[in-house]
Amino acid sequence: MVKPVVKQPSILAIALIGIQLMTKFSVTTMFSFFIANLSWHPRCSLRLWHGHFCNALGSSMKISENIDSWEGFWGKVKPLLRDRSHSFQIIFDYLDKVDNPFIVETGTYREINNIAGDGMSTVLFDCYLEFKGGNGVSIDLDQEACKLSRESTKNIEIINEDSLTALSRIQGQADLLYLDSFDVDWDNHWPASTHHMKEFFSARNLLKDGTLVVVDDNYFDDSRERVGKGRVISEYMDALGIEPLFDMYQIGWLWGTGTDVGS
């Protein structure tokens, strides 16, 4: 198989970029950028810019390099995930123990280069599957988001449908169930939290002993009350005696032996 050729920027292009940067950033900031520059794996469609530089320059500038392993790719991407970096590490460590994992996700990739804000889980999962094998499904009601996801992935089936309906029809058993649909209103998280509980019940036929169930967008407020998409699921898991595997901005549980959703 012939590897895709990744074109390196010309000297003129680098000079022009340098002039742009000099008008906006300090020498220290510029140096940090070029040391921690963006990586782009040609086999994955993910293009990540280094945070504020993408927004400031408003362009598709990229400094490319070949990366031939998931570990090399992940090492570049992980620092960009901020609050999700450690929990995603746990997720991928878990998937490493599974042969050809099956990933089911609600809420698909919807905004280019917003890795710190959205996590871009669909594209991360796609790249993981590209290197490691396996397959996945991502569900979203938004047509434009589904179109973007289809253009940006190759190992994940994108389903443009209501998640409650789609989850009940998917065949197979998931190694990872990742719930991240229905945008949360931090002043009133109950609609989003309740919806994710409905998704969890709709996905009951996908669960097996050891399925990793993850819900995005959670935190504890000043009174140590849980706020976010996983509030209701968390209370349900507590009632079943299932402790979180991790409890951060993302919260995750390993579905327990003999436990039946809805019992």
KOLNUBA-500051 format. One record per residue (C-alpha): x, y, z negated; residue in three letters. Coordinates in Angstrom, 1 decimal. Layout:
BEGIN
<rec <X Y Z> ala> ...
***
This chain:
BEGIN
<rec <0.0 0.0 0.0> met> <rec <1.4 3.4 1.0> val> <rec <1.4 5.9 -1.8> lys> <rec <-0.2 9.3 -1.1> pro> <rec <2.2 12.0 -0.5> val> <rec <2.0 14.9 -2.9> val> <rec <3.2 18.1 -1.4> lys> <rec <5.5 20.2 -3.6> gln> <rec <5.0 24.0 -3.7> pro> <rec <7.3 26.0 -1.4> ser> <rec <9.9 28.4 -2.7> ile> <rec <7.8 31.3 -1.4> leu> <rec <4.7 30.0 -3.2> ala> <rec <6.6 29.7 -6.4> ile> <rec <7.9 33.2 -6.1> ala> <rec <4.5 34.6 -5.5> leu> <rec <3.1 32.7 -8.5> ile> <rec <6.0 34.0 -10.6> gly> <rec <5.2 37.6 -9.7> ile> <rec <1.5 37.0 -10.6> gln> <rec <2.5 35.6 -14.0> leu> <rec <4.9 38.4 -14.8> met> <rec <2.1 40.9 -14.5> thr> <rec <0.0 39.0 -17.0> lys> <rec <2.1 37.0 -19.5> phe> <rec <5.2 37.3 -21.6> ser> <rec <8.4 35.4 -20.6> val> <rec <7.9 33.0 -23.6> thr> <rec <4.3 32.2 -22.4> thr> <rec <5.5 31.7 -18.8> met> <rec <8.3 29.4 -19.9> phe> <rec <5.8 27.3 -22.0> ser> <rec <3.5 27.0 -19.1> phe> <rec <6.2 25.6 -16.7> phe> <rec <7.5 23.2 -19.4> ile> <rec <4.0 21.9 -20.2> ala> <rec <2.7 22.2 -16.6> asn> <rec <-0.2 20.4 -15.2> leu> <rec <0.0 16.8 -14.0> ser> <rec <-2.1 15.5 -11.2> trp> <rec <-2.3 11.8 -10.5> his> <rec <-2.9 11.4 -6.7> pro> <rec <-4.9 8.2 -7.3> arg> <rec <-7.3 10.0 -9.6> cys> <rec <-9.3 13.0 -8.4> ser> <rec <-8.8 14.8 -11.7> leu> <rec <-7.1 18.2 -11.4> arg> <rec <-6.3 19.8 -14.7> leu> <rec <-5.0 23.3 -15.1> trp> <rec <-3.2 24.4 -18.3> his> <rec <-6.0 26.1 -20.2> gly> <rec <-6.0 29.9 -20.0> his> <rec <-3.7 30.0 -17.0> phe> <rec <-6.5 28.6 -14.8> cys> <rec <-8.9 31.2 -16.0> asn> <rec <-6.4 34.1 -15.8> ala> <rec <-5.2 33.3 -12.3> leu> <rec <-8.5 32.2 -11.0> gly> <rec <-6.9 30.1 -8.4> ser> <rec <-6.2 26.4 -7.6> ser> <rec <-2.5 26.6 -8.5> met> <rec <-1.1 23.3 -9.4> lys> <rec <2.3 21.9 -10.1> ile> <rec <2.2 18.3 -9.2> ser> <rec <4.1 15.2 -10.1> glu> <rec <3.7 11.5 -9.6> asn> <rec <2.5 9.5 -12.6> ile> <rec <2.3 5.7 -12.1> asp> <rec <0.8 4.6 -15.5> ser> <rec <-2.1 5.4 -17.7> trp> <rec <0.3 6.1 -20.6> glu> <rec <2.1 8.8 -18.5> gly> <rec <-1.1 10.4 -17.4> phe> <rec <-2.7 10.3 -20.9> trp> <rec <0.4 11.9 -22.4> gly> <rec <-0.1 14.9 -20.2> lys> <rec <-3.9 15.1 -20.7> val> <rec <-4.2 14.4 -24.5> lys> <rec <-3.0 17.8 -25.8> pro> <rec <-5.6 19.6 -23.6> leu> <rec <-8.5 17.9 -25.4> leu> <rec <-8.1 19.8 -28.6> arg> <rec <-10.8 18.6 -31.1> asp> <rec <-11.4 15.5 -29.1> arg> <rec <-7.8 14.4 -28.7> ser> <rec <-7.5 12.1 -31.7> his> <rec <-10.9 10.4 -31.3> ser> <rec <-10.3 9.9 -27.5> phe> <rec <-7.0 8.2 -28.5> gln> <rec <-8.9 5.8 -30.7> ile> <rec <-11.4 5.1 -27.9> ile> <rec <-8.7 4.3 -25.4> phe> <rec <-6.8 2.2 -27.9> asp> <rec <-10.0 0.2 -28.4> tyr> <rec <-10.6 -0.2 -24.7> leu> <rec <-7.0 -1.4 -24.3> asp> <rec <-8.0 -4.5 -26.2> lys> <rec <-10.8 -5.4 -23.7> val> <rec <-10.4 -7.0 -20.4> asp> <rec <-12.1 -5.1 -17.6> asn> <rec <-14.2 -2.9 -19.9> pro> <rec <-17.7 -1.8 -19.1> phe> <rec <-18.3 1.8 -20.0> ile> <rec <-21.8 3.4 -20.1> val> <rec <-22.1 7.2 -20.5> glu> <rec <-24.9 9.7 -20.7> thr> <rec <-24.2 13.2 -19.6> gly> <rec <-21.8 13.3 -16.7> thr> <rec <-19.0 15.6 -15.5> tyr> <rec <-20.4 19.0 -14.7> arg> <rec <-17.8 21.8 -14.8> glu> <rec <-14.4 21.8 -13.1> ile> <rec <-11.4 22.1 -15.3> asn> <rec <-13.3 22.6 -18.6> asn> <rec <-11.5 19.8 -20.4> ile> <rec <-11.2 21.7 -23.7> ala> <rec <-14.9 22.6 -23.6> gly> <rec <-16.6 19.5 -22.3> asp> <rec <-13.9 16.9 -22.6> gly> <rec <-14.5 15.8 -19.0> met> <rec <-15.1 12.3 -20.3> ser> <rec <-16.5 11.0 -17.0> thr> <rec <-13.3 11.8 -15.2> val> <rec <-11.1 10.5 -18.0> leu> <rec <-12.9 7.2 -18.0> phe> <rec <-12.6 7.0 -14.3> asp> <rec <-8.9 7.5 -14.4> cys> <rec <-8.6 5.0 -17.2> tyr> <rec <-10.5 2.4 -15.2> leu> <rec <-8.4 3.2 -12.1> glu> <rec <-5.2 2.2 -14.0> phe> <rec <-6.6 -0.5 -16.3> lys> <rec <-9.5 -2.1 -14.4> gly> <rec <-13.1 -2.4 -15.3> gly> <rec <-16.2 -0.4 -14.3> asn> <rec <-18.6 2.2 -15.6> gly> <rec <-21.9 4.0 -15.3> val> <rec <-22.6 7.7 -15.9> ser> <rec <-26.2 9.0 -16.1> ile> <rec <-27.4 12.5 -15.8> asp> <rec <-30.7 14.3 -14.7> leu> <rec <-28.8 17.2 -13.2> asp> <rec <-28.4 16.7 -9.4> gln> <rec <-25.5 19.1 -9.0> glu> <rec <-23.6 17.5 -11.9> ala> <rec <-24.1 14.1 -10.3> cys> <rec <-22.9 15.4 -7.0> lys> <rec <-19.7 16.8 -8.6> leu> <rec <-19.2 13.5 -10.4> ser> <rec <-19.5 11.4 -7.3> arg> <rec <-17.0 13.6 -5.5> glu> <rec <-14.6 13.3 -8.5> ser> <rec <-14.7 9.6 -9.4> thr> <rec <-14.3 6.3 -7.7> lys> <rec <-14.7 3.7 -10.4> asn> <rec <-17.9 4.9 -12.0> ile> <rec <-21.5 4.6 -10.6> glu> <rec <-23.3 7.9 -11.0> ile> <rec <-27.0 7.6 -11.7> ile> <rec <-29.2 10.7 -11.2> asn> <rec <-32.1 9.8 -13.5> glu> <rec <-33.5 10.4 -16.9> asp> <rec <-31.2 8.6 -19.3> ser> <rec <-34.0 6.9 -21.3> leu> <rec <-35.2 5.2 -18.2> thr> <rec <-31.8 4.4 -16.7> ala> <rec <-30.4 2.9 -19.9> leu> <rec <-33.3 0.5 -20.3> ser> <rec <-32.7 -0.8 -16.7> arg> <rec <-28.9 -1.2 -16.7> ile> <rec <-27.7 -4.9 -16.7> gln> <rec <-24.8 -6.1 -18.7> gly> <rec <-23.3 -5.5 -22.1> gln> <rec <-21.3 -2.3 -22.7> ala> <rec <-17.9 -2.3 -24.4> asp> <rec <-18.3 1.5 -24.8> leu> <rec <-21.6 3.4 -25.1> leu> <rec <-20.7 7.1 -24.9> tyr> <rec <-23.7 9.4 -25.6> leu> <rec <-23.3 13.1 -24.6> asp> <rec <-26.4 14.4 -22.9> ser> <rec <-28.9 17.1 -23.9> phe> <rec <-27.0 20.2 -24.7> asp> <rec <-27.0 20.9 -28.5> val> <rec <-28.3 24.1 -30.0> asp> <rec <-26.1 24.5 -33.0> trp> <rec <-28.8 26.6 -34.8> asp> <rec <-31.4 23.8 -34.2> asn> <rec <-29.7 20.5 -33.5> his> <rec <-32.7 18.3 -34.1> trp> <rec <-34.0 18.1 -30.5> pro> <rec <-30.6 17.0 -29.2> ala> <rec <-30.0 14.7 -32.2> ser> <rec <-33.4 13.0 -31.8> thr> <rec <-32.8 12.6 -28.0> his> <rec <-29.5 10.8 -28.6> his> <rec <-31.3 8.5 -31.1> met> <rec <-33.8 7.7 -28.3> lys> <rec <-30.9 7.0 -25.9> glu> <rec <-29.4 4.6 -28.5> phe> <rec <-32.6 2.6 -28.7> phe> <rec <-33.1 2.7 -25.0> ser> <rec <-29.6 1.1 -24.7> ala> <rec <-30.3 -1.7 -27.2> arg> <rec <-30.0 -4.4 -24.5> asn> <rec <-26.5 -3.1 -23.6> leu> <rec <-25.2 -3.6 -27.2> leu> <rec <-23.2 -6.6 -28.3> lys> <rec <-21.1 -7.4 -31.4> asp> <rec <-18.2 -4.9 -31.2> gly> <rec <-19.7 -2.4 -28.8> thr> <rec <-18.1 1.0 -29.6> leu> <rec <-20.9 3.6 -29.9> val> <rec <-19.7 7.2 -29.6> val> <rec <-21.6 10.5 -29.8> val> <rec <-20.0 13.8 -28.9> asp> <rec <-20.5 17.2 -30.4> asp> <rec <-20.6 17.0 -34.2> asn> <rec <-19.3 18.9 -37.1> tyr> <rec <-19.9 19.5 -40.8> phe> <rec <-21.2 22.9 -41.8> asp> <rec <-20.2 24.9 -44.9> asp> <rec <-22.5 22.9 -47.1> ser> <rec <-21.0 19.7 -45.7> arg> <rec <-24.2 18.8 -43.9> glu> <rec <-23.7 17.0 -40.6> arg> <rec <-24.7 19.1 -37.6> val> <rec <-24.8 18.0 -33.9> gly> <rec <-25.9 15.3 -31.5> lys> <rec <-25.1 12.4 -33.7> gly> <rec <-27.0 13.4 -36.9> arg> <rec <-30.0 11.0 -36.6> val> <rec <-27.9 8.1 -35.3> ile> <rec <-25.5 8.7 -38.2> ser> <rec <-28.3 8.4 -40.7> glu> <rec <-29.5 5.2 -39.0> tyr> <rec <-26.1 3.7 -39.1> met> <rec <-25.8 4.7 -42.8> asp> <rec <-29.0 2.9 -43.5> ala> <rec <-27.6 -0.3 -41.8> leu> <rec <-24.4 0.0 -43.8> gly> <rec <-22.3 0.5 -40.7> ile> <rec <-19.4 2.9 -41.5> glu> <rec <-17.9 5.1 -38.8> pro> <rec <-14.7 4.0 -37.1> leu> <rec <-13.9 7.7 -36.8> phe> <rec <-15.8 10.8 -37.8> asp> <rec <-14.6 14.0 -36.2> met> <rec <-16.0 16.2 -33.5> tyr> <rec <-16.8 12.9 -31.9> gln> <rec <-18.2 10.2 -34.1> ile> <rec <-18.0 6.4 -33.4> gly> <rec <-19.1 3.1 -34.8> trp> <rec <-18.5 -0.5 -33.9> leu> <rec <-21.8 -2.2 -33.6> trp> <rec <-22.0 -4.9 -36.2> gly> <rec <-22.3 -8.6 -36.1> thr> <rec <-25.9 -9.8 -36.2> gly> <rec <-27.3 -6.3 -36.3> thr> <rec <-30.4 -5.7 -34.2> asp> <rec <-31.5 -2.3 -33.0> val> <rec <-35.1 -1.7 -33.9> gly> <rec <-35.3 -4.5 -36.5> ser> 
***
